[in-house]
């Protein structure tokens, strides 16, 4: 009788031990699924023109909160971002400051579903403390110091500046005065720090810097329209979240934030 009693106790212990083990395995499996799901959700990357830095700093946290996801934002000149996408760097959505870069990627079938998102304006800024007067673009010939421009061939804001200066037959006359920035933020910093007397930047960048002021709004007819297209890469590994981010950046809330930062909707 005693042996039978001990046997029952042992069997009960083994059953309880087995149940505990199964419960632990199920718990670990659930945690593993959550981790895998979180990893997949975090695999989202946005490439954007440097001029979008301030507006995206307000927009992206809202998207992350709404979708419980982390967005890796890569800010640089659109030309540099184009080259990275050509090398298939991790990118899901790309917002360029120029249409040229997106069209080049479309030809290589690296992006799809491209749309016009925003418009911007080209302006000439001066440091508020600088004794420089630019009432018309031809006045740049009288500037004694440096003129800040972004790289003329690869950076969209530099390309627009080149088009405008060519339109007024000023490009060759002013080239010796140029100091080059890698992107529009670099160009703005030269004027901000007084390393250049004036510089070509976007309106959206000019309004973010308290040390500079707009000296001249460049005639829009002197350069191609400044359109910011948005597009999706064809090699994304998280197309569901890619589509959500693509649509979110075009919604009413995002467009209102872009407008506050000095941009215009491309539909206006």
Phi and psi in degrees as a GROMACS rama.xvg file:
@    title "Ramachandran Plot"
@    xaxis  label "Phi"
@    yaxis  label "Psi"
@TYPE xy
-63.7001  -40.9005  UNK-2
-64.2524  -39.6352  UNK-3
-63.3561  -39.5314  UNK-4
-64.7967  -42.7662  UNK-5
-65.2683  -36.3979  UNK-6
-64.0094  -40.6077  UNK-7
-64.8864  -39.8196  UNK-8
-62.864  -43.157  UNK-9
-63.5079  -42.9691  UNK-10
-63.2067  -39.679  UNK-11
-64.1234  -40.892  UNK-12
-62.5403  -42.6968  UNK-13
-64.658  -38.7397  UNK-14
-65.7852  -44.3595  UNK-15
-63.1725  -39.9281  UNK-16
-63.6504  -41.5418  UNK-17
-65.0704  -41.8909  UNK-18
-63.5851  -42.4623  UNK-19
-62.9176  -39.4396  UNK-20
-65.4066  -43.4167  UNK-21
-64.4744  -39.4109  UNK-22
-63.821  -40.0032  UNK-23
-65.2653  -41.8204  UNK-24
-64.3608  -41.7099  UNK-25
-64.1134  -39.9647  UNK-26
-64.2594  -43.4398  UNK-27
-64.7053  -37.0874  UNK-28
-65.6552  -41.5151  UNK-29
-63.3128  -42.9845  UNK-30
-63.4229  -38.1236  UNK-31
-63.6629  -40.4169  UNK-32
-65.7175  -38.7658  UNK-33
-64.6288  -42.5302  UNK-34
-63.1081  -42.1829  UNK-35
-65.5811  -39.9898  UNK-36
-64.6406  -42.4981  UNK-37
-63.6487  -41.1736  UNK-38
-61.7766  -42.6125  UNK-39
-65.0484  -41.9906  UNK-40
-65.2651  -32.3279  UNK-41
-78.0297  -10.4731  UNK-42
-82.7762  64.6807  UNK-43
-136.904  132.458  UNK-44
-136.182  134.862  UNK-45
-114.412  123.671  UNK-46
-100.194  128.487  UNK-47
-144.715  148.102  UNK-48
-58.0408  143.243  UNK-49
-57.077  -29.2006  UNK-50
-67.5905  -10.3292  UNK-51
-93.1481  2.96115  UNK-52
-53.5246  -52.7116  UNK-53
-66.0643  -43.8663  UNK-54
-68.5436  -39.4731  UNK-55
-68.3245  -27.4024  UNK-56
-62.8661  -22.8401  UNK-57
-97.4263  -31.3042  UNK-58
-80.4778  -46.4402  UNK-59
-61.4667  -41.4827  UNK-60
-57.0865  -33.1203  UNK-61
-66.541  -40.9201  UNK-62
-66.2193  -42.5671  UNK-63
-61.6098  -42.2039  UNK-64
-66.793  -42.7754  UNK-65
-67.6064  -32.8328  UNK-66
-110.987  3.44854  UNK-67
50.9614  53.621  UNK-68
-143.065  155.052  UNK-69
-104.231  126.781  UNK-70
-104.224  121.492  UNK-71
-86.6548  113.584  UNK-72
-100.349  123.137  UNK-73
-110.088  109.316  UNK-74
-104.615  127.979  UNK-75
-167.017  -176.916  UNK-76
-67.3079  148.376  UNK-77
-62.2961  -32.8966  UNK-78
-65.635  -40.4819  UNK-79
-67.2165  -41.7458  UNK-80
-65.4067  -37.1221  UNK-81
-57.6834  -46.8079  UNK-82
-63.5562  -37.0534  UNK-83
-65.9792  -39.0952  UNK-84
-68.2919  -35.8413  UNK-85
-61.606  -25.9463  UNK-86
-93.0766  8.63419  UNK-87
58.7421  43.2142  UNK-88
-65.6123  150.589  UNK-89
-56.812  110.823  UNK-90
-154.332  136.186  UNK-91
-110.397  -42.4145  UNK-92
-130.51  140.448  UNK-93
-128.587  125.972  UNK-94
-114.752  113.915  UNK-95
-101.671  155.074  UNK-96
-90.3379  4.10197  UNK-97
-149.873  150.529  UNK-98
-78.9072  -24.947  UNK-99
-57.6186  -43.9296  UNK-100
-66.1214  -41.0898  UNK-101
-69.408  -39.9868  UNK-102
-62.9363  -38.7245  UNK-103
-63.4825  -39.17  UNK-104
-71.4276  -33.5021  UNK-105
-64.1302  -39.6958  UNK-106
-62.5973  -28.6216  UNK-107
-94.4983  6.11737  UNK-108
57.6056  37.8089  UNK-109
-99.6713  -14.3987  UNK-110
-135.878  164.112  UNK-111
-152.056  167.63  UNK-112
56.6466  36.5397  UNK-113
-67.9312  140.901  UNK-114
-140.008  153.215  UNK-115
-78.066  128.677  UNK-116
-107.698  -52.0956  UNK-117
-135.756  165.922  UNK-118
-126.008  152.519  UNK-119
-139.748  175.414  UNK-120
-128.844  149.298  UNK-121
-94.3736  129.483  UNK-122
-133.758  161.224  UNK-123
-107.296  126.123  UNK-124
-111.963  156.602  UNK-125
-133.505  154.425  UNK-126
-68.4616  138.568  UNK-127
-60.8277  -25.9427  UNK-128
-91.9288  -6.37016  UNK-129
-81.6302  139.363  UNK-130
-90.2773  72.9024  UNK-131
-130.801  135.079  UNK-132
-120.693  122.964  UNK-133
-132.118  92.2165  UNK-134
-93.107  -18.8796  UNK-135
-146.631  156.361  UNK-136
-61.9737  -29.1409  UNK-137
-63.8098  -19.6119  UNK-138
-65.9729  -13.5032  UNK-139
-62.167  -24.0935  UNK-140
-65.6485  -23.4406  UNK-141
-91.3134  -4.03728  UNK-142
-69.3039  125.62  UNK-143
-84.2167  -29.309  UNK-144
-91.9176  -154.021  UNK-145
-86.5577  154.474  UNK-146
-115.227  120.987  UNK-147
-87.314  126.436  UNK-148
-138.433  152.343  UNK-149
-79.5415  161.685  UNK-150
-49.8798  126.281  UNK-151
-71.9894  -23.2238  UNK-152
-98.5671  -31.4896  UNK-153
-113.512  -21.166  UNK-154
-101.213  124.773  UNK-155
-50.6493  -46.0869  UNK-156
-64.3792  -31.2336  UNK-157
-70.2078  -37.2172  UNK-158
-65.5847  -40.8846  UNK-159
-65.9543  -39.7811  UNK-160
-63.4529  -41.4103  UNK-161
-62.7672  -42.7067  UNK-162
-61.2335  -42.6577  UNK-163
-67.7795  -45.3477  UNK-164
-65.3891  -35.4237  UNK-165
-65.8514  -40.3088  UNK-166
-57.6695  -37.5617  UNK-167
-96.2675  10.5674  UNK-168
56.7127  40.311  UNK-169
-112.287  -11.7614  UNK-170
-58.0505  -53.6696  UNK-171
-66.0743  -32.1108  UNK-172
-71.9288  -26.4278  UNK-173
-106.371  -9.57672  UNK-174
-56.0547  -32.895  UNK-175
-67.5984  -16.98  UNK-176
-94.1031  -7.85638  UNK-177
-71.819  138.475  UNK-178
-122.121  130.594  UNK-179
-100.781  136.482  UNK-180
-105.019  151.703  UNK-181
-74.127  -23.0704  UNK-182
-157.316  -177.977  UNK-183
-65.9179  -30.6927  UNK-184
-67.3081  -39.6814  UNK-185
-60.834  -45.0371  UNK-186
-59.8515  -43.4605  UNK-187
-65.8202  -38.9266  UNK-188
-63.5217  -33.3496  UNK-189
-60.1831  -39.7185  UNK-190
-76.3279  -41.2333  UNK-191
-56.3276  -41.3689  UNK-192
-90.6317  3.38157  UNK-193
68.9807  16.68  UNK-194
-74.7445  -18.8842  UNK-195
-133.338  147.279  UNK-196
-74.0121  -41.4958  UNK-197
-141.124  167.795  UNK-198
-159.504  155.079  UNK-199
-95.0327  118.635  UNK-200
-140.276  176.88  UNK-201
-82.4613  153.376  UNK-202
-55.7715  -41.4744  UNK-203
-62.1744  -28.3802  UNK-204
-83.671  -35.9058  UNK-205
-60.5106  -37.479  UNK-206
-78.5525  -6.75813  UNK-207
-93.2237  -10.6518  UNK-208
-112.922  115.891  UNK-209
-74.1262  -13.3851  UNK-210
-88.2598  -10.2071  UNK-211
-118.697  163.66  UNK-212
-140.153  156.724  UNK-213
-77.5666  119.725  UNK-214
-88.7595  -32.5662  UNK-215
-158.893  134.752  UNK-216
-86.7583  118.53  UNK-217
-71.4848  133.845  UNK-218
-56.2568  122.6  UNK-219
-65.9211  -20.8635  UNK-220
-75.8526  -9.43455  UNK-221
-88.6298  -4.17351  UNK-222
-148.288  168.788  UNK-223
-67.3061  154.222  UNK-224
-57.2552  138.093  UNK-225
-90.4492  94.9129  UNK-226
-111.749  135.01  UNK-227
-103.366  104.01  UNK-228
-84.4333  152.1  UNK-229
-116.72  139.933  UNK-230
-149.664  167.058  UNK-231
-117.534  140.226  UNK-232
-74.9015  150.707  UNK-233
-85.7353  -5.79698  UNK-234
-113.501  18.555  UNK-235
-59.9903  143.136  UNK-236
-99.997  0.270384  UNK-237
-138.912  70.7123  UNK-238
-65.6017  -29.6278  UNK-239
-63.7879  -50.8543  UNK-240
-70.9535  -31.64  UNK-241
-58.7776  -47.2789  UNK-242
-63.9852  -37.9561  UNK-243
-65.3162  -43.5005  UNK-244
-67.0276  -41.5003  UNK-245
-56.8243  -45.3909  UNK-246
-74.4658  -37.3287  UNK-247
-61.1659  -40.8132  UNK-248
-68.9174  -11.0071  UNK-249
-106.396  -1.29376  UNK-250
-78.1311  174.144  UNK-251
-61.051  -42.3371  UNK-252
-61.2022  -45.4965  UNK-253
-66.0165  -44.0973  UNK-254
-62.5265  -34.9083  UNK-255
-65.3365  -39.0068  UNK-256
-66.8214  -40.4923  UNK-257
-62.4312  -40.1983  UNK-258
-64.7018  -39.7666  UNK-259
-63.7209  -24.9203  UNK-260
-89.4268  3.3347  UNK-261
104.195  2.40293  UNK-262
-91.226  169.482  UNK-263
-124.523  150.832  UNK-264
-69.4558  142.129  UNK-265
-67.3524  -14.1685  UNK-266
-87.2694  -7.04355  UNK-267
